[in-house]
Amino acid sequence: MSTESAPDVGTLYIVATPIGNLADISQRGLQILQQVAVIAAEDTRHSKGLLDHYRISARLLSLHDHNEAQRAQQLLVKLQQGLDIALISDAGTPLISDPGYHLVNLCRSQGIRVVPIPGACALIAALCASGLPTDQFAFYGFLPVKEMARREQLSRLKNAKGTAVFYEAPRRILDTVLLLIEEVGEDRTLVLAKELTKTFETFKKGPAAEVATWLQADPVHQKGEFVLMVGPGEEESGKMPDEAINLLMSLTKELPLKKAAAITASHYGLKKNALYQLGLQLQ
């Protein structure tokens, strides 16, 4: 037991749960969920499916955006009485665009031990498989609902240094990509990740205009839970990737430089003109 809290005080565990595939939960996470006295869940009906799957029968209490302030006080009392509590969200890691901040902040202020149990997170799962830079990235959660506020936030990405990551709803994904084209340009590299870890998991990478065309090509492409990733601005993109240069030079052996540049740009989500100019320098 950490000296952060008294020996007879309970511990709050922040437990990551699967984002789709039920196998994506750690052994430690399962052990904690089996041991705690109470599990605070964003939606108890949703979480009951996961708990039933693993035959976990701990008491469930709801903790969501509309009751968190009141519920946090109730859970604090239980923790002070010595009961261990786990906080879970509907999917993924709690507090990442999910409720829980008020509870964790309250526990910290009262000297309650808070222990993270790491696991699935849609943000990290999408980013690590995107092919976009991961040395610098910023997570913005869900974009604002109102168009002007959304447009304003997207416009700030024009010369962003790193990768920007958003969650987006299926009903708004096309509108958001079209706004991105207006604000940062049709050549900006985007990656859409949807239905992560599920049967129809899909990644679509390319210039913003190409991604918009893909979304419009089939209504099915606009269904699912989306992670939208925006590559760095042109000024901050750094040197051309070695693999893109290699492809460009290989293609120029068989094709005109302009065509080779267009194919390479489409494949890696880069600017055709920049590749064309590079090809001229290397020839």
C-alpha positions in Angstrom: 0.0 0.0 0.0 1.3 3.4 -1.0 2.0 6.0 1.8 -0.2 8.2 -0.3 -3.3 7.0 1.6 -3.9 5.4 5.0 -3.9 1.6 5.3 -7.6 1.4 6.0 -8.6 3.5 3.0 -9.6 1.9 -0.3 -8.0 2.3 -3.7 -9.5 3.6 -6.9 -8.5 1.6 -9.9 -8.8 3.1 -13.4 -9.3 0.0 -15.6 -9.1 0.1 -19.3 -11.6 -2.2 -21.1 -11.8 -3.5 -24.7 -12.7 -1.1 -27.5 -14.3 -3.9 -29.5 -12.6 -7.2 -29.3 -13.5 -8.6 -25.8 -10.1 -10.4 -25.7 -8.3 -7.1 -25.4 -8.4 -6.8 -21.7 -5.4 -7.5 -19.5 -5.1 -10.3 -16.9 -4.5 -7.7 -14.3 -7.6 -5.8 -15.3 -9.7 -8.9 -14.9 -8.2 -9.6 -11.5 -9.0 -6.1 -10.3 -12.6 -6.2 -11.6 -13.1 -9.5 -9.8 -11.6 -8.2 -6.5 -13.1 -4.8 -6.1 -16.3 -4.1 -4.1 -17.8 -1.7 -6.6 -17.4 -1.0 -10.3 -18.3 2.5 -11.4 -19.3 2.3 -15.1 -20.3 4.9 -17.7 -23.3 2.8 -18.8 -24.1 -0.2 -16.5 -26.2 -1.9 -19.1 -23.3 -1.8 -21.6 -20.7 -2.9 -19.1 -22.8 -5.8 -17.9 -22.1 -7.5 -21.2 -18.4 -7.5 -20.6 -18.7 -8.5 -17.0 -21.1 -11.3 -17.7 -18.7 -12.5 -20.4 -15.9 -12.9 -17.8 -18.3 -14.0 -15.0 -17.6 -11.0 -12.9 -20.4 -10.2 -10.4 -19.2 -7.0 -8.6 -21.8 -4.4 -7.7 -22.2 -1.9 -10.6 -22.9 1.9 -10.1 -23.4 4.4 -12.9 -20.9 7.3 -13.3 -21.5 9.5 -16.4 -21.4 13.1 -17.4 -24.8 13.9 -15.9 -24.2 12.4 -12.4 -20.5 12.5 -11.9 -20.3 15.3 -9.4 -22.8 13.7 -7.1 -21.6 10.1 -7.6 -18.0 11.1 -7.0 -18.9 12.1 -3.5 -20.7 8.9 -2.8 -17.8 6.8 -4.1 -15.3 8.9 -2.0 -17.3 7.9 1.1 -17.0 4.2 0.1 -13.3 4.6 -0.5 -12.8 6.2 2.9 -14.6 3.3 4.4 -12.0 1.0 3.0 -13.7 -0.3 -0.1 -11.8 -0.7 -3.3 -13.5 0.7 -6.4 -12.8 0.2 -10.2 -13.7 2.9 -12.7 -14.4 1.7 -16.3 -15.9 3.4 -19.3 -18.0 2.0 -22.1 -14.8 1.2 -24.1 -11.1 1.9 -23.8 -9.3 3.9 -21.1 -11.5 6.0 -18.8 -11.1 9.8 -18.8 -9.9 9.8 -22.5 -13.0 11.6 -23.9 -15.0 9.8 -21.2 -16.2 10.6 -17.6 -14.0 10.3 -14.6 -11.9 13.5 -14.2 -14.0 14.8 -11.3 -13.7 11.6 -9.4 -10.0 11.1 -9.9 -9.3 14.8 -9.1 -11.4 14.5 -5.9 -9.6 11.3 -4.8 -6.2 12.9 -5.4 -7.2 15.9 -3.3 -8.3 13.6 -0.5 -5.2 11.5 -0.5 -7.0 8.4 -2.0 -4.6 6.1 -3.9 -5.4 6.1 -7.6 -3.9 3.2 -9.7 -4.1 3.0 -13.5 -4.6 -0.4 -15.0 -3.5 0.2 -18.6 -5.0 -1.4 -21.7 -6.9 -0.6 -24.9 -7.3 3.0 -26.1 -8.6 3.9 -29.5 -6.4 6.9 -29.7 -3.2 4.9 -29.3 -4.4 1.9 -31.3 -5.2 4.1 -34.3 -2.1 6.3 -34.1 0.4 3.5 -33.9 -1.0 1.8 -37.0 -1.6 5.0 -39.0 1.8 5.5 -40.7 1.8 9.2 -39.5 4.5 10.7 -37.3 4.2 9.7 -33.6 7.1 11.6 -32.1 4.7 14.6 -31.7 1.0 14.4 -31.6 -2.0 16.2 -30.0 -5.3 14.6 -29.0 -8.4 16.8 -29.2 -11.2 14.4 -28.4 -14.5 15.1 -30.2 -14.7 18.2 -32.3 -17.3 20.9 -31.5 -20.8 20.2 -32.8 -21.3 23.7 -34.2 -19.7 24.3 -37.6 -18.1 27.6 -36.9 -16.4 26.3 -33.7 -15.3 23.1 -35.6 -14.0 25.2 -38.5 -12.0 27.4 -36.1 -10.4 24.5 -34.4 -9.5 22.8 -37.7 -8.0 26.0 -39.1 -5.4 25.9 -36.4 -3.9 22.8 -37.9 -2.7 24.5 -41.0 0.9 24.5 -39.8 0.7 22.1 -37.0 4.0 20.5 -36.0 2.7 17.0 -35.2 -0.1 14.7 -35.9 -3.6 15.8 -34.7 -6.0 13.1 -33.5 -9.8 13.4 -33.1 -12.7 11.2 -32.4 -15.6 11.8 -34.8 -19.2 10.5 -35.1 -20.3 8.7 -38.3 -23.0 11.3 -39.1 -20.4 14.1 -39.2 -17.3 12.4 -40.5 -17.8 13.5 -44.2 -18.7 17.1 -43.2 -15.5 17.3 -41.0 -13.3 16.0 -43.8 -14.8 18.5 -46.2 -14.2 21.3 -43.7 -10.6 20.1 -43.3 -10.1 20.4 -47.1 -11.3 24.0 -46.9 -9.2 24.9 -43.9 -5.9 23.1 -44.5 -6.0 22.0 -48.1 -7.0 19.0 -50.2 -3.4 17.6 -50.2 -3.1 17.3 -46.4 -2.5 13.7 -45.4 -5.4 12.2 -43.4 -5.9 8.8 -41.9 -9.3 7.4 -41.0 -9.4 4.5 -38.6 -12.8 2.9 -38.0 -14.2 -0.1 -36.1 -10.9 -0.7 -34.4 -10.3 -4.3 -33.3 -13.7 -5.3 -34.7 -14.5 -7.5 -37.7 -14.6 -4.7 -40.2 -11.6 -2.7 -38.9 -10.6 -0.3 -41.7 -7.8 2.2 -42.2 -7.9 4.8 -45.1 -4.9 6.9 -45.7 -4.3 9.6 -48.3 -4.7 13.2 -49.3 -7.8 14.8 -47.8 -9.6 15.0 -51.2 -9.0 11.3 -51.8 -10.3 10.4 -48.3 -13.5 12.6 -49.0 -14.0 10.8 -52.3 -13.7 7.4 -50.5 -16.3 8.4 -47.9 -18.7 9.4 -50.6 -18.2 6.3 -52.7 -20.2 4.0 -50.4 -22.5 4.8 -47.5 -20.9 1.9 -45.6 -17.7 3.9 -45.5 -19.4 6.5 -43.3 -20.6 3.9 -40.7 -18.7 3.0 -37.5 -16.7 4.7 -34.8 -14.0 6.9 -36.3 -10.6 8.1 -35.2 -9.5 10.9 -37.6 -5.8 11.7 -37.8 -4.4 14.7 -39.6 -0.7 14.7 -40.6 1.7 17.6 -39.9 1.6 20.8 -41.9 3.8 21.1 -44.9 6.3 23.4 -43.2 6.8 20.9 -40.4 6.7 17.6 -42.3 10.5 17.3 -42.4 12.4 15.6 -45.2 10.7 13.3 -47.7 10.4 9.7 -46.3 13.2 7.4 -47.7 10.6 4.8 -48.7 8.8 7.5 -50.8 12.0 8.5 -52.5 12.8 4.8 -53.2 9.4 4.3 -54.8 9.6 7.4 -56.8 13.0 6.5 -58.3 11.9 3.0 -59.0 8.8 4.2 -60.9 10.8 6.7 -62.9 12.7 3.8 -64.5 9.4 2.7 -66.2 7.2 5.8 -66.2 7.4 9.6 -66.9 8.4 11.5 -63.8 5.0 13.3 -63.6 3.2 10.0 -63.5 5.7 8.5 -61.0 5.3 11.5 -58.7 1.5 11.2 -58.8 1.5 7.5 -57.9 4.0 8.0 -55.1 2.0 11.0 -53.8 -1.2 9.0 -53.7 0.5 6.0 -52.0 2.2 8.0 -49.2 -0.2 10.9 -48.9 2.4 13.5 -50.1 2.3 16.5 -52.4 2.7 15.6 -56.1 4.6 18.8 -56.9 7.1 18.3 -54.1 7.8 14.8 -55.4 8.1 16.0 -58.9 10.6 18.7 -58.0 12.6 16.2 -55.9 12.6 13.9 -58.9 14.0 16.6 -61.1 16.8 17.2 -58.6 17.7 13.5 -58.4 17.6 12.8 -62.1 
